[in-house]
Amino acid sequence: MAYELKSARFLAREVLEKALAPGDAAIDATMGNGHDTLFLCESVGPEGRVYAFDLQPAAVQRTEERLREAGVWGRAKLFCLGHEHMREQVPEPVRAVVFNLGWLPGGDHSVTTRWETTHEALLAALDLLLPGGVLVVCAYPGHPEGDRERLELTAFLSGLSNRVYNVLHQRFLNASPGAPECFTVQKL
Ligand SMILES: C[S@@+](CC[C@H](N)C(=O)[O-])C[C@H]1O[C@@H](n2cnc3c(N)ncnc32)[C@H](O)[C@@H]1O
């Protein structure tokens, strides 16, 4: 099969791929193991800039290693800091922001994203988005905090004005309960 519609992360990547062009600026709000940061660095090219956040030093270290190995280290600025501080740290408007909620795969499950700080970061991210820019969020409702986050996220995004934003929510109807879901926002 040449094209396989397979996961929330895949849906998010498709949007990011279409929205980003060489020279753009982008934000990874949840660096984790650095897969999304690397994807953003590759998408914005040598002239682009990527700002990435995570609370955990291990995430920042893994991401730095990944970017150095891929030869794109110069394109990124990594912050060992909660994404709720994004507004003070990102000095320019951006074309795309990605949130991959939950905990660090292979890490401490008690360090998970929480709605209160996710909400604060989303408000900053929406302000930082350029017109035409996109925000993508992968949510993981398969655990209690993830479920609460998905419910709050749905309510928050549903309330955004359709004169300013287009908002899309995608989930696989025949997936197991708790499967990841993808939310996409475009600023008009
Ligand atoms: C599912 S992982 C991200 C995966 C990552 N995008 C990747 O490509 O490997 C979620 C990450 O969010 C981080 N996190 C939790 N609370 C955060 C916060 N307030 N600000 C920034 N990152 C946070 C966790 O430490 C964890 O590494």
Residues whose N, C-alpha, C, O or C-beta is under 5 A from the ligand:
A	BS01	LIG	A29 T30 M31 G32 N33 G34 H35 D36 F53 D54 L55 Q56 A59 L81 G82 H83 E84 N100 L101 G102 W103 L104 P105 V111 T112 T113 T117
